[in-house]
Amino acid sequence: MLRRTVLLVSALALTVLGTPPGAAWAQAARRARPAVKRVPVRRARPAEPPPNIVIFLGDDLGIGEIGPWGQTEIATPNIDRLAHDGMTLTEVRSSAAVCGPARCSLMTGYHSGHCRLDDNDVDYLRATDVTLARRLKAKGYATGLFGKWGLSWDSQPESWPNAQGFDVFFGYRDQRHAHNYYPEWLMDNADSLRTGNVVAAPGPMGTGRATVRAAYAPDLIGKRAFAFVRANAKKPFFLYWATTLPHINGEAARDADDGGYETTDLGPYADRPWPKAKQSYAAQVRRLDEDLGHLRALLDSLGIARKTLIIFLSDNGATMLQGADDGQTTQIGRWFNGTLNYRGFKGDLFDGGLRVPGIVAWPGKVKPGSTSAVRADFADVHATVVAAAGLPTPKGIDGRSLLPALTGKGAVAPRDVFVWFSPDRHQSAVLDGGWKGVWVRDTLHLFNVTADPGETKDLAQMEPDVAQRLTEIRDQEDRRVPHPAEPKTP
């Protein structure tokens, strides 16, 4: 009877209250707790892999000798396409007016007042120098140099490309050797490779003119460059293609109908009403353009074009040499208006010797068909490549990264002052804002290059304060003491 009474009371309680007491307490507790906002978990994006990096460097290629700067007589469709796909840099100057110190600046990030070389062959890189190849190799890049080095002495193995950060090297260590397009041998890392060419009376370092032509050096160099790209297509690589085109073979120019511009064929220029030397020069520029085109086609075929940064440059201004008379001029650098009427030629620190073409293409990063007037020299190119690889800007170098100008993100660090020094200080120059001073020996010529880009009106006597300021900059930046030249080893 008692058990029935308890069950009856419990049933009544459920009917009245609707829920058991324990459940009611649980519901109240849930209402008292603040609502928990569910936040979606954001997964970190994987780090973007560093790009492949290509520096394609012409040799004595004048700024006016290619399509993006208005050339019409020589067809350069591949260079034109590179400019269409990337950015044209209108204010690039080489770090020197001759080959060696320009390449020294590109490799080390210093201007010619701080580089070991201020002329060709006067010095060499040391084991303590930190080259662009060394920086990228430490980042995990495969590094390859194909073509002309020019920063070594044969007696100093520490200066050879493989000792300066390049995994693979094929081409010329010495600049004079690089004059010969049909050399008897080329350097294959630290060894020499016989080409089958015969030079009857070779000069120092294999200079001269081949009497038996079995292999054209640009062909051999291009094949090795392509093999390097194929071998490293699945990892970041740095390709430094330092072609010798269109540099003259000066040791063979005097008695040669091609004027020393050695090429396998004249192509579409064979029927032009020009001297053969001029036809040959145009054919060399065409060949340079074709090599760039073949390289880009290879990158496309391997599926790596979109992750490759390409920088196209020339080492200095158009040549000052005399050649065949084409009915208009005997000045080779004027055949195709190579200097764009800027004053001077290769070897001069006027802008005709310094201004060079600059084109950068980097899919997804650099806007196609764009231009930039940011001022730059080769020390800046060094810093830019380092930054593109994801490395911090090296301390103490003279260059700064141009990546903000290339990508449109951020601002380029200011660098108003650029300086140049030639051997024995026969010439020196300072560019500060719109003012440029050029010293020939100790005589200053001062120009406002904003108003007078042709450097025709000397204002040194009219602007003594500017002249004094530029002189002080020149003296301050001429510091060769940290890199003294050592006596050559016999």
C-alpha positions in Angstrom: 0.0 0.0 0.0 2.9 2.4 0.9 4.7 1.7 -2.5 1.5 2.6 -4.4 1.2 5.9 -2.5 4.9 6.9 -3.4 4.4 6.1 -7.1 1.2 8.1 -7.1 2.9 11.1 -5.6 5.8 10.9 -8.1 3.4 10.8 -11.0 1.5 13.8 -9.7 4.8 15.7 -9.3 5.7 15.0 -12.9 2.4 16.1 -14.1 2.6 19.4 -12.2 6.2 20.3 -12.8 6.6 18.9 -16.3 10.3 17.9 -15.9 12.3 16.1 -13.2 14.1 18.4 -10.7 17.5 17.3 -12.0 16.7 18.2 -15.6 15.4 21.6 -14.5 18.6 22.4 -12.7 20.6 21.4 -15.8 18.5 23.6 -18.1 18.9 26.6 -15.7 22.6 26.1 -15.6 22.8 26.0 -19.4 20.8 29.3 -19.6 23.1 30.9 -17.1 26.3 30.1 -19.0 27.4 32.7 -21.7 27.0 31.5 -25.2 30.3 30.3 -26.7 31.0 31.9 -30.1 32.5 29.3 -32.5 35.5 30.9 -34.3 36.6 29.1 -37.5 40.2 27.9 -37.4 42.3 29.6 -40.0 45.0 27.4 -41.3 48.3 29.2 -42.0 49.1 29.4 -45.7 52.2 27.5 -46.6 55.2 29.7 -47.2 55.5 30.7 -50.9 58.5 29.0 -52.4 61.3 31.3 -53.6 61.3 31.9 -57.4 63.8 30.7 -59.8 66.0 33.6 -60.8 67.5 34.3 -64.2 69.9 37.2 -65.0 70.4 37.4 -68.7 73.2 39.9 -69.3 74.2 41.2 -72.8 77.7 42.3 -73.6 78.1 45.9 -75.0 74.5 45.8 -76.1 73.4 49.4 -76.6 70.2 50.6 -75.0 68.9 51.8 -78.4 69.7 48.5 -80.2 66.5 46.6 -79.1 62.8 47.0 -79.8 61.6 48.2 -76.3 63.7 51.4 -76.8 62.6 52.0 -80.3 64.9 49.9 -82.5 63.3 49.1 -85.9 66.2 47.9 -88.1 67.1 45.0 -85.9 64.2 42.7 -84.9 64.2 41.6 -81.3 60.8 39.9 -80.9 61.7 37.9 -77.8 63.1 40.9 -75.9 60.0 42.9 -77.0 57.8 40.1 -75.6 59.7 40.1 -72.3 58.9 43.8 -72.0 55.3 43.1 -72.9 55.1 40.5 -70.2 56.9 42.5 -67.6 58.2 45.9 -66.6 60.6 48.2 -68.5 63.0 50.1 -66.3 63.8 53.4 -67.9 66.4 54.7 -65.5 68.9 51.8 -65.2 72.6 52.7 -65.3 75.4 50.2 -65.2 77.7 50.4 -62.2 80.6 50.9 -64.6 81.3 51.8 -68.2 83.3 48.7 -68.9 82.7 45.0 -68.3 84.7 43.9 -65.2 83.7 46.4 -62.6 80.1 46.3 -63.8 80.0 42.5 -63.2 81.8 43.0 -59.9 79.0 45.3 -58.7 76.4 42.8 -59.9 78.0 40.0 -58.0 78.9 41.9 -54.8 76.4 44.7 -54.4 79.0 47.5 -54.2 79.5 50.4 -56.5 82.8 50.9 -58.4 84.3 53.0 -55.7 84.0 50.0 -53.3 84.4 47.0 -55.6 87.7 45.2 -55.9 87.7 46.0 -59.7 87.5 49.4 -61.2 88.8 48.2 -64.5 89.1 44.9 -66.4 91.6 42.4 -65.1 93.2 44.7 -62.5 92.1 42.6 -59.5 90.1 39.5 -58.6 87.6 38.3 -56.1 88.8 36.8 -52.8 87.6 34.0 -50.6 86.2 36.6 -48.2 84.0 38.3 -50.8 80.3 37.3 -50.7 78.8 37.0 -54.1 75.2 36.8 -55.2 75.8 33.2 -56.0 77.0 32.5 -52.5 74.0 34.2 -50.9 71.6 32.2 -53.1 73.4 28.9 -52.6 73.1 29.3 -48.8 69.4 29.7 -49.3 69.2 26.4 -51.1 69.4 27.5 -54.7 71.2 25.6 -57.4 73.6 28.1 -59.0 74.9 28.1 -62.5 77.0 30.6 -64.6 77.1 30.2 -68.3 79.2 32.6 -70.4 81.6 35.3 -69.3 82.9 35.7 -65.7 85.8 38.2 -65.8 86.4 38.4 -62.1 89.3 36.0 -61.8 93.0 35.6 -62.2 94.0 32.2 -63.4 96.7 32.1 -60.7 94.1 32.6 -58.0 91.7 29.6 -57.7 89.8 31.4 -54.9 88.5 33.8 -57.5 87.2 31.2 -59.9 83.4 30.9 -60.3 83.1 27.5 -58.5 84.9 29.0 -55.5 82.6 32.0 -55.6 79.3 30.2 -55.1 78.5 28.6 -58.5 77.7 24.9 -58.6 78.2 24.8 -62.3 80.3 27.0 -64.6 80.8 26.8 -68.3 82.3 29.5 -70.5 85.1 32.0 -70.1 86.9 32.9 -66.9 89.0 35.6 -68.7 87.5 38.6 -70.5 90.0 38.5 -73.3 89.4 34.8 -73.9 85.7 35.7 -74.2 86.4 37.9 -77.3 86.9 34.7 -79.3 83.5 33.2 -80.5 85.4 30.1 -81.9 87.9 29.4 -79.1 90.0 26.2 -79.0 88.7 25.6 -75.5 86.1 26.7 -72.9 86.2 26.3 -69.2 84.1 23.4 -67.8 84.0 24.2 -64.1 87.8 24.0 -63.2 88.7 22.0 -66.3 89.0 23.0 -70.0 87.0 21.5 -72.7 88.3 21.3 -76.3 85.9 22.6 -78.8 87.5 21.3 -82.1 88.1 24.9 -83.2 91.7 25.7 -84.3 93.3 29.2 -83.7 96.4 29.2 -85.8 98.3 31.8 -83.8 96.5 32.2 -80.4 97.3 35.2 -78.2 97.1 35.4 -74.5 94.3 33.4 -73.0 93.3 31.9 -76.3 92.5 35.1 -78.1 92.7 35.3 -81.9 90.6 34.2 -84.9 89.9 30.6 -85.6 91.1 29.1 -88.9 89.0 26.0 -88.4 85.5 26.6 -87.1 83.9 23.5 -85.6 81.7 24.9 -82.8 80.3 28.3 -82.1 80.7 29.2 -78.4 77.2 30.7 -77.9 75.8 27.3 -79.1 77.8 25.4 -76.6 77.1 27.8 -73.8 73.3 27.8 -74.5 73.1 24.0 -74.5 74.8 23.9 -71.1 72.5 26.6 -69.7 69.4 24.6 -70.9 70.8 21.4 -69.4 71.2 23.2 -66.0 67.6 24.4 -66.1 66.3 20.9 -66.9 68.4 19.4 -64.2 67.1 21.8 -61.6 63.5 22.3 -62.7 62.1 20.9 -59.5 64.1 23.1 -57.1 64.9 26.8 -57.0 67.8 27.7 -59.3 69.8 30.8 -60.1 70.8 31.0 -63.7 73.3 33.7 -64.6 73.6 33.7 -68.4 76.3 36.2 -69.2 76.4 36.0 -73.0 79.3 37.5 -74.9 76.9 38.8 -77.6 77.3 41.3 -79.3 80.9 42.0 -78.1 83.5 42.4 -80.8 86.4 39.9 -81.3 88.8 42.8 -81.2 91.9 40.7 -81.8 90.4 39.6 -85.1 88.6 42.7 -86.2 91.2 44.5 -88.3 91.5 42.1 -91.2 88.1 40.5 -91.0 85.2 41.4 -93.3 82.8 40.8 -90.5 84.6 43.5 -88.4 85.1 40.9 -85.6 81.4 40.4 -85.1 81.6 36.6 -85.5 78.4 34.8 -86.2 77.2 31.6 -87.9 75.0 33.3 -90.4 73.6 36.7 -91.3 70.0 35.7 -91.3 67.6 38.3 -92.5 70.3 40.9 -92.7 72.3 39.2 -95.5 70.5 41.3 -98.2 70.6 44.6 -96.4 72.6 47.3 -98.2 75.1 47.5 -95.3 78.8 46.6 -94.9 79.2 43.0 -93.8 80.4 44.1 -90.4 77.1 45.9 -89.8 75.2 43.0 -91.1 77.1 40.7 -88.7 76.5 43.0 -85.7 72.8 42.9 -86.4 72.9 39.1 -86.7 74.6 38.9 -83.3 71.9 41.0 -81.7 69.3 38.7 -83.4 71.1 35.7 -82.0 71.1 37.1 -78.4 67.4 37.7 -78.8 66.8 34.1 -80.0 68.7 32.7 -77.0 66.4 34.5 -74.7 63.4 33.2 -76.6 64.6 29.6 -76.4 65.2 30.0 -72.7 61.6 31.2 -72.1 60.2 28.4 -74.3 62.1 25.9 -72.2 60.7 27.4 -68.9 57.2 27.1 -70.4 57.7 23.5 -71.5 58.9 22.6 -68.0 55.9 24.3 -66.4 58.1 26.7 -64.3 57.7 29.9 -66.2 55.2 31.3 -63.7 57.6 30.9 -60.8 60.6 32.4 -62.5 61.9 35.9 -62.2 63.9 37.1 -65.3 66.1 40.2 -65.3 67.4 41.4 -68.6 70.4 43.8 -68.7 73.5 44.9 -70.6 76.8 45.4 -68.9 77.5 48.9 -70.3 76.7 51.3 -73.1 77.2 50.8 -76.8 80.8 50.4 -78.1 82.9 53.4 -79.0 84.9 51.4 -81.6 85.3 52.5 -85.2 84.2 50.1 -88.0 83.1 50.0 -91.6 81.4 53.0 -93.1 77.8 52.3 -93.7 77.3 55.6 -95.6 76.2 57.4 -92.4 78.9 56.7 -89.8 82.0 54.7 -89.0 81.1 54.7 -85.3 79.8 51.2 -84.5 77.8 52.4 -81.6 76.0 54.8 -83.9 75.1 52.3 -86.6 71.8 51.6 -84.8 71.7 54.6 -82.5 72.9 52.4 -79.7 73.3 55.2 -77.2 69.9 56.9 -78.0 71.9 60.1 -78.5 73.1 60.2 -74.9 76.5 61.6 -74.7 79.5 59.2 -74.9 80.0 55.5 -75.4 81.3 52.5 -73.6 84.2 53.6 -71.4 82.7 57.1 -70.8 80.9 58.0 -67.6 78.6 60.2 -69.5 75.2 58.6 -69.8 76.0 57.1 -73.2 78.4 54.8 -71.5 76.2 54.0 -68.5 72.6 53.8 -69.5 71.5 50.2 -70.2 68.3 48.4 -70.9 66.5 46.9 -67.9 63.5 44.6 -68.2 62.0 42.5 -65.4 59.4 39.8 -65.8 57.9 37.8 -62.9 54.4 36.4 -63.6 51.9 37.2 -60.9 54.3 39.7 -59.2 55.2 42.3 -61.9 52.4 43.9 -63.9 52.7 43.1 -67.6 53.4 46.0 -69.9 54.3 48.3 -67.0 57.2 50.8 -66.8 59.1 52.3 -63.9 61.4 55.3 -63.7 63.0 54.2 -60.4 66.8 54.9 -60.6 69.0 51.8 -60.2 72.4 50.4 -60.8 73.8 46.9 -60.6 74.2 47.1 -56.8 70.5 47.6 -56.6 69.9 44.6 -58.9 72.0 42.5 -56.4 69.9 43.7 -53.5 66.7 43.1 -55.4 67.6 39.5 -56.3 68.5 38.8 -52.6 65.1 40.2 -51.5 63.2 38.2 -54.1 64.8 35.0 -52.8 63.4 35.9 -49.3 66.7 37.0 -47.8 67.3 40.2 -45.8 69.2 43.0 -47.5 72.9 42.4 -46.8 74.4 44.9 -44.4 77.0 47.3 -45.8 76.4 47.0 -49.5 75.6 50.0 -51.6 72.4 48.7 -53.3 68.8 48.6 -52.1 65.9 46.4 -53.2 63.7 47.5 -56.0 61.0 44.9 -55.2 58.4 47.6 -54.0 58.7 49.3 -57.4 58.5 46.0 -59.3 55.5 44.6 -57.4 53.7 47.9 -56.6 53.8 47.0 -52.9 55.4 49.6 -50.6 58.1 52.2 -51.4 61.6 51.7 -52.5 64.2 52.9 -50.0 65.6 56.3 -51.1 68.9 56.4 -52.8 69.6 59.8 -54.3 73.3 59.4 -54.9 75.1 57.2 -57.4 78.8 57.2 -58.1 81.2 55.8 -60.7 85.0 55.6 -60.9 87.2 54.6 -63.8 90.7 53.2 -63.6 93.3 55.6 -62.2 90.4 58.0 -61.8 90.8 59.1 -65.4 87.0 59.7 -65.1 84.6 59.8 -62.2 81.0 60.8 -61.8 78.3 61.5 -59.2 74.6 61.6 -59.8 72.7 63.4 -57.0 69.0 64.1 -57.8 68.9 66.1 -61.0 72.6 67.0 -60.9 75.4 65.0 -62.4 79.0 65.8 -62.2 81.6 64.1 -64.5 85.3 64.6 -63.9 87.7 64.1 -66.7 90.9 63.9 -64.8 90.4 66.7 -62.4 88.1 68.9 -64.5 84.5 68.9 -63.4 81.7 69.1 -65.9 78.3 69.7 -64.3 74.9 69.0 -65.8 71.3 69.2 -64.9 70.2 65.9 -66.4 66.6 66.5 -65.7 66.6 69.5 -68.1 69.5 68.4 -70.2 69.6 64.6 -70.4 72.1 64.8 -73.3 74.7 66.4 -70.9 75.4 69.2 -73.4 75.4 72.3 -71.2 78.2 72.5 -68.6 77.0 74.5 -65.5 80.1 74.0 -63.3 81.0 77.7 -63.3 77.3 78.8 -62.7 76.6 76.4 -59.8 79.6 76.5 -57.5 77.7 75.2 -54.5 76.4 72.2 -56.4 79.9 71.6 -57.7 81.3 71.6 -54.2 78.7 69.2 -52.9 79.2 66.7 -55.6 83.0 66.9 -55.2 82.6 66.1 -51.5 80.4 63.1 -52.3 83.0 61.9 -54.8 85.8 62.1 -52.4 83.9 60.4 -49.6 82.8 57.5 -51.8 86.2 56.8 -53.3 87.3 54.2 -50.8 89.5 51.6 -52.4 91.5 51.1 -49.2 89.2 48.2 -47.9 89.9 46.3 -51.1 93.5 47.0 -52.0 94.9 45.3 -55.2 97.7 42.9 -54.4 100.7 42.3 -56.6 100.0 39.9 -59.5 101.5 36.4 -59.0 104.0 35.7 -61.9 
